[in-house]
């Protein structure tokens, strides 16, 4: 099978709760600009584009995060070429990869898939490319391939892969590439077991990077996950129909699928599974501690970002978002400041930060869902004040941009223009609202805010109502591919 059949699937559905308060439900880890001032998704796309043309890249994400993913693709100039596949609900990696597989096979029945997490870091992308090309050759010979990361410490937070016999070139191994059969996959071990794995030399971290023939993947799913395969076949039959009714049918099928990882549901049971050791400077960037390991550090081991003053502090990560942060006499701590939250914790316990995100989510606190300032494809908004039954924001709309034509069920809005001139559509009427003037948007009115001028438009928005969540939006027209009501 030729290399031209390779397609890349990027899994971008994770929420990244371990990076709270920087990550939120609507700003997951893969979109954070925490490495070289670029998002982890942008770096992953760089690696994907070195492998295949842009139109052979798919990003799989949840419907909730699709808008932010598309905003990032627009920022990178890729929104017209890289396809975003939206999961109706988060159903773990087996379903997400399966959904991508049926999309790809509809266009290329000979496809080989390289499956990459969106939120990992690779220090040696040249080595990554070499290893994936070697994996592609094995996949073309019928192997299900995973990349193994040589462990550097007795890590208890990763699954492990034990290698078996070495594969010769006659069985598909690329010259110069080590490849082995997989003896077994193991779950996250305790520390003593992890130390034994490290000492043994034949275990690798499971980095969640896979390469396989798409048809072989679905064949294995038919054997080991028949309910998933049957659901995906039903989705594949619906895909050619682009109607709203078809979308609703896909949602119904997908929502009934079990949530299970591809490792546990499939890879642990397959035959002809190979592992290629990949010494490529890999990190899953799974905690503030692991982030500090890959960031540039000062002479005292501190990774510092933003407006920070440091004195007599060692081996710490200090990040300021908006305010001056001054630290004195710290060692081994994480300090992260955002506009609405501050985190302080020992670096060694930074994986436990997800507890705060989950607690805030359970309490329906906005600090779990969204930042005070949010980038949008049309510009940005920032929450200035929020209390029971009212919220105040400023909106910035870029020249030539406009929001969706929309309505709200639970709130009214009042817009005051403080810079530029707003073009407002309100229930079919078009109004020009200059600086210093205002307009009221009643409940359920269909409306749109637009900037037809050459300067940035800024508007102060006051919302009042019994529910002020960002999901109280019904869109009727949208320039950015966001969800619209089903056609009737």
C-alpha positions in Angstrom: 0.0 0.0 0.0 1.4 3.4 -0.9 2.3 6.1 1.5 -0.3 8.3 -0.3 -3.0 6.5 1.6 -2.0 7.9 4.9 -4.5 10.1 6.7 -4.1 11.8 10.1 -6.8 11.8 12.8 -6.2 14.2 15.7 -8.2 13.5 18.9 -9.1 16.9 20.4 -11.9 16.1 22.8 -10.1 16.3 26.2 -11.0 19.0 28.7 -7.6 19.2 30.4 -8.9 19.6 33.9 -5.4 19.2 35.3 -4.5 22.6 34.0 -7.2 24.5 35.8 -7.4 27.5 36.3 -5.9 28.1 32.8 -8.0 25.4 31.2 -11.8 25.5 31.2 -14.6 23.5 29.6 -14.6 26.0 26.7 -10.8 26.4 26.7 -9.3 22.8 26.9 -5.7 22.0 27.3 -5.0 21.5 23.5 -5.9 25.2 22.9 -3.7 26.7 25.6 -0.7 28.6 24.3 1.6 27.2 26.9 4.6 26.0 24.7 6.4 28.6 22.6 3.3 30.8 22.7 1.4 28.5 20.5 -1.3 26.0 21.3 -0.6 22.3 21.6 -3.0 21.7 18.8 -1.0 24.0 16.6 2.1 22.0 17.2 0.3 18.7 16.6 -1.0 20.1 13.3 2.6 21.0 12.3 3.6 17.4 12.8 0.5 16.2 10.9 1.1 18.6 7.9 4.7 17.2 7.7 3.1 13.8 7.1 0.2 14.4 4.8 -1.6 17.2 2.8 -3.9 19.4 4.8 -7.0 17.8 3.3 -6.0 14.4 4.8 -6.1 15.8 8.3 -9.3 15.4 10.5 -9.7 16.8 14.0 -12.3 14.9 16.1 -13.8 17.0 18.9 -17.0 17.3 20.9 -19.7 19.6 19.7 -19.2 21.8 22.7 -15.6 22.4 21.7 -16.0 22.5 18.0 -16.4 26.3 17.8 -13.1 26.9 19.6 -11.3 24.3 17.5 -12.5 26.0 14.3 -11.5 29.4 15.7 -7.9 28.0 16.2 -8.0 26.5 12.7 -9.1 29.9 11.3 -6.2 31.6 13.2 -3.8 29.1 11.6 -5.2 29.5 8.1 -6.5 25.9 8.0 -10.2 26.2 8.5 -11.0 25.6 4.8 -8.8 22.5 4.4 -8.7 20.6 7.7 -12.0 18.9 8.4 -13.5 19.0 11.9 -15.6 15.9 12.9 -18.0 16.7 15.7 -18.9 14.0 18.2 -22.5 14.4 19.4 -21.2 13.5 22.9 -17.9 12.5 24.4 -17.7 8.7 24.1 -14.0 8.0 24.6 -11.4 7.0 22.1 -12.9 3.9 20.5 -16.0 5.7 19.4 -14.1 8.9 18.3 -11.6 7.0 16.2 -14.3 4.8 14.8 -16.3 7.9 13.7 -13.2 9.3 12.0 -12.6 6.0 10.3 -16.0 5.9 8.6 -15.6 9.5 7.5 -12.2 8.8 6.0 -13.2 5.5 4.4 -16.2 7.2 2.6 -13.6 9.1 0.6 -10.6 6.7 0.6 -11.3 3.0 0.9 -7.5 2.3 1.1 -6.8 4.7 4.0 -4.2 4.1 6.7 -4.9 6.2 9.8 -2.3 7.8 12.0 -4.1 8.7 15.3 -2.5 11.5 17.3 -3.7 13.1 20.6 -4.0 16.9 20.1 -2.4 17.8 23.5 1.0 16.1 23.5 4.5 17.6 23.1 7.2 16.2 20.9 10.6 17.7 21.2 12.1 15.9 18.2 9.5 16.1 15.3 12.1 14.8 12.8 12.2 11.5 14.8 8.5 11.5 15.1 8.1 11.6 11.3 10.6 8.8 10.8 8.9 6.6 13.3 5.4 7.2 11.9 6.6 6.4 8.4 8.0 3.2 9.7 4.6 2.5 11.4 2.8 3.2 8.1 4.8 0.5 6.4 3.9 -2.0 9.1 0.3 -1.0 8.9 0.2 -1.6 5.2 1.3 -5.2 6.0 -1.6 -5.7 8.3 -0.2 -4.8 11.7 -1.9 -2.7 14.3 0.9 -0.4 15.4 1.4 1.7 18.5 4.3 3.9 19.4 6.1 3.1 22.7 7.8 5.8 24.7 10.9 4.6 26.5 10.3 5.3 30.2 12.6 7.7 32.0 11.2 7.3 35.5 8.8 4.9 37.3 5.7 6.7 36.2 2.4 5.5 37.8 0.1 7.7 35.7 0.6 5.9 32.4 -0.3 2.5 30.9 2.6 0.4 29.8 3.4 -1.9 26.8 5.7 -4.9 27.1 7.5 -5.8 23.9 7.9 -9.3 22.5 10.1 -10.5 19.7 11.8 -8.1 17.2 10.2 -8.0 13.8 12.4 -8.4 10.8 12.2 -6.6 7.5 10.5 -9.6 6.0 7.5 -9.0 8.2 7.3 -5.3 7.3 9.7 -3.6 9.6 11.4 -0.5 8.0 15.2 -0.7 7.8 16.6 1.3 10.7 13.4 1.1 12.7 13.1 -1.1 15.7 9.7 -2.9 15.8 8.5 -5.6 18.1 5.4 -7.6 18.7 3.4 -6.6 21.7 3.5 -9.1 24.5 0.9 -7.3 26.6 -0.6 -4.0 27.6 -0.8 -3.2 31.3 -2.8 -0.7 33.2 -1.4 2.0 35.3 0.9 0.3 37.8 1.8 1.0 41.5 5.2 2.5 42.1 7.0 -0.8 42.9 5.7 -2.4 39.7 6.6 0.7 37.7 10.2 0.5 39.1 10.4 -3.1 38.0 9.2 -2.2 34.5 11.8 0.5 34.3 14.6 -1.8 35.4 13.5 -4.6 33.0 14.1 -2.5 29.9 11.3 -4.2 27.8 8.4 -2.0 28.8 7.3 1.3 27.2 4.9 4.0 28.2 1.7 3.9 26.1 1.6 7.3 24.4 -1.8 6.8 22.8 -0.4 7.2 19.2 -1.6 4.5 16.7 -1.1 3.7 13.1 -3.3 1.1 11.3 -5.3 0.3 8.2 -8.8 1.8 8.6 -10.5 -1.4 7.3 -8.4 -3.6 9.5 -9.3 -1.4 12.5 -13.0 -1.9 11.8 -12.6 -5.6 11.2 -11.0 -5.9 14.6 -13.8 -3.9 16.1 -16.3 -6.3 14.5 -14.6 -9.1 16.4 -13.9 -7.5 19.7 -16.4 -4.6 19.9 -19.4 -5.8 17.7 -21.9 -3.3 19.2 -19.5 -0.4 18.3 -19.0 -1.8 14.8 -22.7 -2.1 14.2 -23.3 1.4 15.3 -20.6 2.7 13.0 -22.0 0.8 10.1 -25.3 2.5 10.7 -23.6 5.9 10.9 -21.7 5.2 7.6 -25.0 4.4 5.9 -26.4 7.8 7.0 -23.4 9.9 6.2 -24.2 10.6 2.5 -27.4 12.3 3.6 -26.6 15.9 4.6 -30.0 16.7 5.9 -30.9 17.8 9.5 -32.8 14.5 9.9 -29.6 12.6 9.1 -27.7 14.6 11.7 -30.4 13.7 14.3 -30.1 10.0 13.3 -26.3 10.1 13.7 -26.7 11.7 17.1 -29.2 9.1 18.2 -26.9 6.2 17.2 -23.7 7.8 18.6 -25.3 8.7 21.9 -26.1 5.0 22.5 -22.6 3.8 22.1 -20.7 2.8 25.2 -17.8 5.0 26.4 -14.6 2.9 26.3 -11.0 3.5 25.3 -9.5 1.9 22.2 -6.7 0.5 24.3 -9.0 -1.4 26.7 -11.8 -2.3 24.2 -9.6 -3.2 21.2 -5.8 -3.1 21.4 -5.5 -5.5 24.4 -7.4 -8.2 22.4 -6.1 -7.8 18.8 -3.6 -10.1 17.1 -0.7 -8.8 15.0 -0.1 -5.8 17.2 3.3 -4.1 17.0 5.1 -1.5 19.0 7.8 0.8 17.7 10.0 2.5 20.3 9.9 6.3 19.7 12.6 8.3 21.4 11.3 11.6 20.2 11.2 13.7 23.4 7.6 12.9 24.1 5.5 14.3 26.9 1.7 14.1 27.4 1.9 17.5 29.2 -0.5 16.0 31.8 0.2 18.3 34.7 1.8 21.6 35.7 4.8 19.5 36.8 5.2 17.9 33.4 4.8 21.3 31.8 7.7 22.8 33.8 9.9 19.9 32.7 9.6 20.9 29.0 9.6 24.7 29.4 12.7 26.9 29.4 13.9 27.6 33.0 16.1 30.1 34.7 19.3 29.2 36.6 17.2 28.2 39.6 14.9 25.9 37.7 11.9 28.2 37.6 9.6 28.4 34.6 8.2 31.9 34.6 5.5 33.5 32.4 4.0 37.0 32.5 4.5 39.8 34.9 6.3 38.0 37.7 8.9 39.0 40.3 10.9 36.1 41.7 13.3 36.1 44.7 15.0 33.2 46.5 12.7 30.7 44.7 13.7 27.4 43.1 12.2 24.7 40.9 8.8 26.3 40.7 6.3 27.3 37.9 4.9 30.8 38.3 2.5 32.1 35.7 0.8 35.5 35.7 -2.2 36.2 33.4 -3.2 39.8 34.3 -1.7 41.0 37.5 1.8 41.3 39.0 2.7 38.1 40.8 5.5 38.3 43.4 7.0 35.2 45.0 9.6 34.9 47.8 11.2 31.9 49.3 9.3 29.2 47.4 10.5 25.8 46.3 8.7 23.2 44.2 5.4 25.1 44.0 3.0 26.0 41.2 1.5 29.5 41.2 -1.0 30.3 38.4 -3.0 33.5 38.3 -5.9 34.3 35.9 -8.4 37.1 35.9 -10.9 35.2 38.1 -8.9 32.5 39.9 -5.5 31.8 41.5 -4.0 28.3 42.1 -1.2 27.6 44.6 -0.1 24.0 45.1 3.0 21.8 45.6 4.3 20.8 42.1 4.4 17.1 43.2 0.6 17.2 43.8 -0.3 19.2 40.6 -2.1 16.2 39.1 -4.7 16.6 41.8 -5.7 20.0 40.5 -8.5 18.4 38.5 -10.4 18.0 41.8 -11.0 21.8 41.8 -12.2 21.8 38.3 -14.6 18.9 39.0 -15.8 20.6 42.2 -16.5 23.9 40.5 -18.3 22.1 37.7 -20.5 20.2 40.2 -21.3 23.6 41.9 -22.1 25.1 38.5 -19.5 27.8 39.0 -18.5 29.7 35.9 -14.8 29.4 36.8 -15.0 25.7 35.6 -16.6 26.5 32.2 -15.2 29.7 30.8 -12.7 32.6 31.3 -13.7 36.2 31.9 -12.1 37.0 28.5 -13.0 34.7 25.6 -11.6 34.8 22.1 -14.2 34.3 19.3 -13.9 34.0 15.6 -15.4 37.5 15.2 -13.3 39.0 18.0 -13.6 38.7 21.7 -15.7 39.4 24.8 -14.9 39.9 28.4 -17.1 39.6 31.5 -16.9 42.8 33.6 -19.4 41.9 36.2 -21.8 39.1 36.9 -24.4 38.7 39.6 -27.8 37.0 40.0 -30.0 37.9 37.0 -27.5 40.3 35.3 -24.2 40.3 33.5 -22.1 43.0 32.0 -19.6 42.5 29.2 -17.6 44.3 26.6 -17.6 43.0 23.1 -14.9 43.6 20.5 -15.8 42.9 16.9 -13.1 42.9 14.3 -13.4 44.9 11.1 -15.7 43.1 8.6 -16.8 40.5 11.1 -20.2 39.8 12.5 -21.8 37.6 15.2 -24.4 34.9 14.3 -28.0 35.9 13.6 -29.4 34.6 16.8 -32.0 34.8 19.6 -32.1 34.1 23.4 -34.9 32.4 25.3 -34.0 33.6 28.8 -32.4 37.0 28.6 -32.6 40.4 27.0 -29.6 42.5 26.1 -28.8 46.2 25.9 -25.9 47.3 23.7 -24.1 50.7 24.1 -21.5 51.5 21.4 -18.3 52.9 22.9 -16.1 52.7 19.9 -16.9 52.7 16.2 -20.4 52.2 14.6 -22.4 49.1 15.0 -24.6 47.6 12.3 -27.5 45.9 14.1 -30.1 43.6 12.6 -33.1 43.3 14.8 -36.1 41.2 13.7 -35.4 42.0 10.1 -34.7 45.7 10.5 -31.1 47.1 10.0 -30.0 49.9 12.3 -26.8 52.0 12.3 -25.8 52.6 15.9 -22.9 55.2 16.3 -20.5 55.7 19.2 -22.5 56.9 22.3 -25.8 55.5 21.2 -27.6 52.3 22.3 -30.1 49.7 21.3 -32.3 47.2 23.3 -32.6 43.6 22.3 -35.8 42.0 23.8 -36.2 38.4 24.8 -36.5 36.0 21.8 -35.8 38.8 19.2 -33.7 37.7 16.3 -30.6 39.9 16.1 -27.1 40.3 14.9 -24.2 42.6 15.7 -21.9 43.5 12.8 -18.9 45.7 12.2 -18.8 47.1 8.6 -16.2 49.7 9.4 -12.4 49.5 9.2 -11.8 50.0 12.9 -12.5 47.6 15.8 -16.0 47.9 17.2 -16.4 47.9 21.0 -19.8 47.5 22.6 -20.8 47.3 26.3 -23.5 44.7 26.7 -25.8 44.4 29.7 -27.7 41.1 29.9 -30.7 40.6 32.2 -32.7 37.5 32.7 -33.2 34.3 34.7 -30.4 32.4 32.9 -27.3 34.0 31.5 -25.3 30.9 30.2 -23.5 31.0 26.9 -25.6 28.0 25.7 -28.7 30.1 25.6 -28.2 30.9 21.9 -30.3 29.8 19.0 -28.4 30.5 15.8 -30.2 31.0 12.5 -27.3 32.0 10.3 -23.6 31.8 11.1 -20.4 32.6 9.2 -18.2 30.2 11.3 -19.8 26.8 10.9 -21.4 26.7 14.3 -24.5 24.6 15.0 -27.8 25.8 13.6 -31.3 24.5 14.3 -32.3 21.5 12.2 -34.0 22.3 9.0 -37.7 21.7 8.9 
